[in-house]
């Protein structure tokens, strides 16, 4: 008498899960497709199947434990009913291409879409609403997504008998794959929908409104749920991803939450001090320039920058001052500057032009 427990390498009180686990391991090891031409492996494989067929069945196992036989006249891996093909499919599913049900018409989510949207710096800082238009595939309104002409139902596929799969023998195994004739749908469209050509969907132009929150930045992505392409066989629609690009501004530039600008002042304003008007995204603001301000000095206008997304915080505006040197002088201006240079004891005999060169470039002659 064969010891089926020993064949499977399990104890006599092994649970159903332990029996299946042992069978899995041994079936993979001795599978004929993995041991081509190995007669010993083939015989071992048959022995494993015989043992599992008995031990996995509660009634046969009880009979075997009491009398040493399965009470069923033995086991053949080639039997048409209750054979190894069904056992293997139950244990391994799709690992070897086998599948127990129709898969071609399962609901599937539609494709996601991407839309690139250009906005201004002001729109990014303060938020805005935009209407965008884009093409997308939607379920055909005439055939309802079936792909068949209204009033003409698809026919059952003759190859798979409507199951969506065809079964064939591979060695000891009965395996199945998606039907090539109906592409797993189980149905054949004999009269294609004239609107969509049998695809079940058609391309349309969609227009939607989207709201951009304050503080979005370059590359920010807004996800609009359900505005992608329609799903198939009742599946949900995909999503729309709106990717933002901020146009270059003629005066301001942005770094995180800071808005930066460069503002020119005259030599006299830099030397004597002044109060000037500064452009901001909120309008104009006053800025006091202290006497002796050097080119490159930065001033911060609190709360005049960009907001942080989903936050009440708002950054600052950074004003970078540079001193404009006049390119042309009137005779009177030239006379006054020369007089200024002559009485400037700090620089001695250096001309005013040399002092300006040192001031702006840091280079001394």
URNOR-V654019 format. One line per field, one symbol per residue. psi: psi as a letter, one per 40 degrees, with the letter a starting at -180 (. if undefined). Layout:
BEGIN
psi = ???
END
This chain:
BEGIN
psi = higddddefiiefiiddddddddddddddehddefhehdddddddddddddddddehdddddddddeeieeefahheeidheaddddddddebedfeiheihedfihhiiiiihhhhhiidddddeiihihihiiihihhddefedeihhegiiihhddefedeihiihgbeihiiihhddefedeihhdgihddefedeiihihihihihhiieiiheihhhhheeaiiiifeiiiaihhhhhhhihiediihhbehhhihhiiidddddeiihihhhieeaiihhhhiiehiheihihhheeaiihhfieihaihhhhhihhhhdhiiddddddddddddegddebeiidddddddddeehi.
END
